[in-house]
Amino acid sequence: MNWQLLKTEVDNYPLLTSEALADQLNTANIEAVQNIQVADIKQYLVVTGKILAIKASLEPAALLTVEALDSFDKFVMIEPSNVAALNNQMDGLIAVNSEPKLFTIDDKNYILSLGVTVISRANQLGLGVVTPGDIEYVRGLA
């Protein structure tokens, strides 16, 4: 536990009880970026029945998608170039004129949502789980 970091955070809430502050710090309510696992994208495409159509398509966007799905394990979403490339790739799939639609904006939004998670303030600070006793301890520090 980084006690000084916790003390700095605790000092911002002098009126909260140790229990209330621990609950507040441990509540997952902050959106954070996470990597998108290619296995999760593949699972989505299989479940929605889109994988076969993408693999069968000769459209350049579909061919590139198949190559990307076979080449990468994850998309690192804290890298702006990765986010831009993934967005461009999915926009290319959306632009393909086919019936039924090869890929839609709803598909894109779902896949992008895989790169978002919700974390607690304590996790954001790298503190792990904070207990009321931890807060009482840092409040006792000079």
Buried (B, 14 or more C-beta within 10 A) or exposed (E): BEEEEBBEBBEEEEEBEBEEBBBBBBEBEEEBEBBBBBEBBEEBBEEBEBBEBBEEBEBEBBEBBBEBBEEBEBBBBEEEEBBEEBEEBBEBBBEBEEEEBBBBEEBBEEBBEBBEBEBBBBBEBEBEEBBBEBBBBBBEEE
